[in-house]
Amino acid sequence: MESFVVGDDLRSLPPAADLLLAFYSHDLDAATFDELRARCPGAVIVGCSTAGAIAGAELRDALVVAGLRFDRSQVRLAKADVSDPAETAVAAVALARQLRGDDLRHVLVLSDGLGVNGTELARTLVAELPSDVTVSGGLAADPGMVRTSVAANAPSRRGVIAAVGFYGRALRIACGSLGGWDPFGPARRITRARGNVLFELDHQPALALYRRYLGAHAEGLPATGLLFPLALRAPGGDGEVVRTIVGIDEETGSIVFAGDMPEGHQARLMKASFDRLVDGAGGAARQCAAGLGGTTGLALLVSCAGRRLVLQQRVEEELEAVRDVVGATPMVGFYSLGELCPSPGTGGAGLELRQCELHNQTMTITTFAET
């Protein structure tokens, strides 16, 4: 396997690439896509809009392209259109059916971030794919949480889900995911919700209650909601998932999240700890390193836009924490509105790999290699 990462100067792209991953701020326009296709005529080309692209241990608000060329493995693209979050499950079933095949080992998903239910996407893919196939990826973002897009062997569009299947017994893929947020305030019960829309906590209007906690930060909603996600815990459960805001509805007093908000679950506000966020990024990398046992071709990082907002000028510290673990392995990725990854994230070489689910406010890492 060979891998490479380049910036917006595409002249160094090698023509023999099997897969190109493109991460950009707003759109991958027709001219840029045509240049990618001309330079790598046989490659599967996928990408998404971001709240910042990752190249090595650097954050860039510009185009970043990574490529993979395999020696003994293959990739195949599936894509589906979604015009409403309620269509997510149907789209995920279609994607899984397109990708099923001998030696399918992993599915990498890049999805529109504002028009898709990320929880349903992960849940349906897990249900429809063989149990030994892992899934990872993320939901597209943009700098202002206004318009997200995905490119799937074509210029970018809204409402697209792209899924790349990785096939071959030589593949070694590992995943890691950790957060680093601290809870504050009381735990409250979700008393009214529909899918990813939260209406009431403890029978109180969700948006009004949330605003009381945020104080001055409430003026910048929904963007400032990235600073204060909610941790969800199922009744009687001992694990948590974090959910972040992607929109608000003043008329109904509701909050739209990137994933489901099940009634009866407990919800608790979270706040940032700089050091714990950075430590979480390093921990996710260590999970991948343990799963691969050394040889790595490419590390794909998907971190949350909320982490960038909190870390600000220190954001590259979490990238350096990953670099400290993976060493010279090429790194690429993006800041997202949701991360798709097995949880907890260890895999490969006889280690347990649990099912993929939607995360928010985490650093997730997928590493690719061939034996």
DARA-V576598 format. One record per backbone hydrogen bond with DSSP energy under -0.5 kcal/mol. CO is the residue of the C=O (numbers start at 0). NH is the residue of the N-H. If there is no record, write none. Layout:
co:CO nh:NH
co:CO nh:NH
This chain:
co:1 nh:68
co:3 nh:66
co:5 nh:64
co:7 nh:9
co:8 nh:11
co:9 nh:12
co:13 nh:16
co:14 nh:41
co:17 nh:43
co:18 nh:67
co:19 nh:21
co:19 nh:45
co:20 nh:65
co:21 nh:47
co:22 nh:63
co:23 nh:49
co:24 nh:142
co:26 nh:28
co:27 nh:155
co:28 nh:32
co:29 nh:33
co:30 nh:34
co:31 nh:35
co:32 nh:36
co:33 nh:37
co:34 nh:38
co:35 nh:39
co:39 nh:42
co:42 nh:44
co:43 nh:19
co:43 nh:45
co:44 nh:152
co:45 nh:21
co:46 nh:150
co:47 nh:23
co:48 nh:140
co:51 nh:334
co:52 nh:59
co:53 nh:332
co:54 nh:57
co:57 nh:54
co:59 nh:52
co:59 nh:61
co:63 nh:22
co:64 nh:5
co:65 nh:20
co:66 nh:3
co:67 nh:17
co:67 nh:18
co:68 nh:1
co:73 nh:166
co:75 nh:164
co:77 nh:162
co:79 nh:160
co:83 nh:86
co:84 nh:87
co:84 nh:116
co:86 nh:90
co:87 nh:91
co:88 nh:92
co:89 nh:93
co:90 nh:94
co:91 nh:95
co:92 nh:96
co:93 nh:97
co:94 nh:98
co:95 nh:99
co:100 nh:103
co:102 nh:167
co:104 nh:133
co:105 nh:165
co:106 nh:108
co:106 nh:135
co:107 nh:163
co:108 nh:137
co:109 nh:161
co:110 nh:139
co:115 nh:117
co:116 nh:120
co:117 nh:121
co:118 nh:122
co:119 nh:123
co:120 nh:124
co:121 nh:125
co:122 nh:126
co:123 nh:127
co:124 nh:128
co:129 nh:132
co:131 nh:133
co:133 nh:106
co:135 nh:108
co:136 nh:339
co:137 nh:110
co:138 nh:336
co:138 nh:337
co:141 nh:144
co:148 nh:48
co:149 nh:156
co:150 nh:46
co:156 nh:149
co:158 nh:81
co:159 nh:111
co:160 nh:79
co:161 nh:109
co:162 nh:77
co:162 nh:164
co:163 nh:107
co:164 nh:75
co:165 nh:104
co:165 nh:105
co:166 nh:73
co:167 nh:170
co:169 nh:370
co:171 nh:368
co:173 nh:366
co:175 nh:364
co:176 nh:344
co:177 nh:362
co:179 nh:272
co:181 nh:270
co:187 nh:266
co:188 nh:190
co:188 nh:201
co:189 nh:263
co:191 nh:198
co:191 nh:199
co:193 nh:196
co:194 nh:260
co:195 nh:197
co:195 nh:256
co:196 nh:193
co:196 nh:198
co:197 nh:254
co:198 nh:205
co:199 nh:190
co:199 nh:191
co:200 nh:203
co:203 nh:200
co:204 nh:208
co:205 nh:209
co:206 nh:210
co:207 nh:211
co:208 nh:212
co:209 nh:213
co:210 nh:214
co:213 nh:216
co:214 nh:217
co:215 nh:218
co:216 nh:219
co:217 nh:220
co:219 nh:222
co:219 nh:223
co:221 nh:224
co:222 nh:225
co:223 nh:226
co:224 nh:227
co:228 nh:269
co:229 nh:242
co:230 nh:267
co:231 nh:240
co:232 nh:265
co:233 nh:236
co:238 nh:233
co:240 nh:231
co:242 nh:229
co:243 nh:257
co:246 nh:255
co:248 nh:252
co:248 nh:253
co:252 nh:206
co:253 nh:248
co:254 nh:197
co:255 nh:245
co:255 nh:246
co:257 nh:117
co:261 nh:264
co:264 nh:189
co:265 nh:232
co:266 nh:187
co:267 nh:230
co:268 nh:183
co:270 nh:181
co:272 nh:276
co:273 nh:277
co:274 nh:278
co:275 nh:279
co:276 nh:280
co:277 nh:281
co:278 nh:282
co:279 nh:283
co:280 nh:284
co:281 nh:285
co:282 nh:286
co:283 nh:287
co:284 nh:288
co:285 nh:289
co:286 nh:290
co:287 nh:291
co:288 nh:292
co:297 nh:299
co:297 nh:367
co:298 nh:300
co:298 nh:331
co:299 nh:365
co:300 nh:333
co:301 nh:363
co:302 nh:335
co:303 nh:306
co:303 nh:307
co:304 nh:308
co:305 nh:309
co:306 nh:310
co:307 nh:311
co:310 nh:313
co:311 nh:314
co:313 nh:316
co:313 nh:317
co:314 nh:317
co:314 nh:318
co:315 nh:319
co:316 nh:320
co:317 nh:321
co:318 nh:322
co:319 nh:323
co:320 nh:324
co:321 nh:324
co:321 nh:325
co:322 nh:326
co:325 nh:328
co:329 nh:298
co:330 nh:55
co:331 nh:300
co:332 nh:53
co:333 nh:302
co:334 nh:50
co:335 nh:304
co:337 nh:138
co:338 nh:340
co:338 nh:358
co:339 nh:136
co:340 nh:356
co:343 nh:345
co:343 nh:353
co:347 nh:350
co:350 nh:347
co:354 nh:342
co:356 nh:340
co:358 nh:338
co:361 nh:303
co:361 nh:363
co:362 nh:177
co:363 nh:301
co:364 nh:175
co:365 nh:299
co:366 nh:173
co:367 nh:296
co:367 nh:297
co:368 nh:171
